[in-house]
Amino acid sequence: MQEGVALIQGRHQIIMADHEELRGAEQNLNQLLMIKAYLGGVQAVQETLEAANCRSKLCQWVLETCGPEKMVPVAHLLAEAIEPDAIYSKAPIDVRNNRLWALRVGTLPVPEV
């Protein structure tokens, strides 16, 4: 969508994307919000397993697979691009609101939502 911004006679003109591009951008943002929610759940599971001092092979595998060294880099990337209050929601009005303000201002040259 960066091609959608043109400089005409010293002024910026925004050319609207077609419905397919907007739908794709909305889906991408929803997926990022889902990943953010998933990472929060993974952290809660990890803390619970550590507190329970679980020794089973399955619990140990979960702790290794969902360790901070694998999850923290992804969480930092999301934190750079998405507002901290933005959450995934299934309610249509909440989904629309999140799409409107979830991206941090200035993180992308041209907002793609």
N, C-alpha and C positions, 0 to 999 in steps of 0.2 A: 503494500500500500504506500510505500514511500514515494512511488512514482505518482501518487495521487496529489501531491503538493507541487504546484507549479508557481514560478515567479513570473508574474505578468505585469509589466510596466511598474516595477518596483514594489508591487504588493503581492502577498501570498494569496493564492486562490486554492481552496481545497476542493478536489474533485471527489465526490462520494463514490465509495466502492459499491459494487453490485451486491445483491442479496446473498449470493454464494460466498463472497469474500467475508461479509459481515457474519454470516452463520458460522464460517470456519473460525473466525477470530473469537466469537462467543464460545464455541466449543473448546477452543484451546484454553481460554481463560477459566472455563468451568473445570477442565482437567487439572489445571494448576491449583485451583482451590481445593479440588478433591485430594491431590497429592499433599497439600499443606495439612488438611484434616487427617489424612492417613499417617503422616509423620508424627502428629500429636498423639494419635492412638498408639503408635509403635513405642513412643517414649513412655507412655503410661504402662504398657505391657512390660517393657524392660524394667522399669522401676519396681513393679509388682513382683516380677520373678527374682530380682536381686534382693528385695526385702524378704521374700519367702525363703531365700537361700536354697533354691531349687537345684537338685543334683541330677535329675533324670537326663538322659541323652537328648530327649526332645527339647527340654527347657534350655539345656546348654547350647543346642543348635540354634534355637531362637535368639538367645543372647548374643551368640557370635554373628549370626546373620543380620541382626538388627542393631548392631553395635553403633556407638556414636561416630566412630571413624567412617562409617558408611552413610549415616543419615545426616550428620551435621553439615557437610558441604552442600548437600541439596537444600537443606533448610536455610542456609546462608544465601544461596542464590535466590530462593523464593523471597526471603526477607528484603533483599535489595530491590526486587521488582514489584512486590505486592504490599499493600498497606497492612499493618499488623492486625487491624480490626476486621479485615475482610475474611469471611468464612464461607464455606460451602453450605448451600441450603437447597432444599427441594421445593420450597414455596415459591411460586412464580414471581411474586412481587419482590421477595428477597433476592432471588437470582438476578432479576433485572437491576436492582439497586447495587448489588455487588459488582456487576459488570460495569456500572457507571463510575464507581470510585475505587475499585480494587487496585488498579495499577498506580504505582507511585509516579508523581509528576516528575518529568525530567529524566526518567530512566531509559526511555526510548526516544530516538530522534523525532518520530511521528507516532502518536498512539495508534495502535492497530486494532482498536476496539470501536 
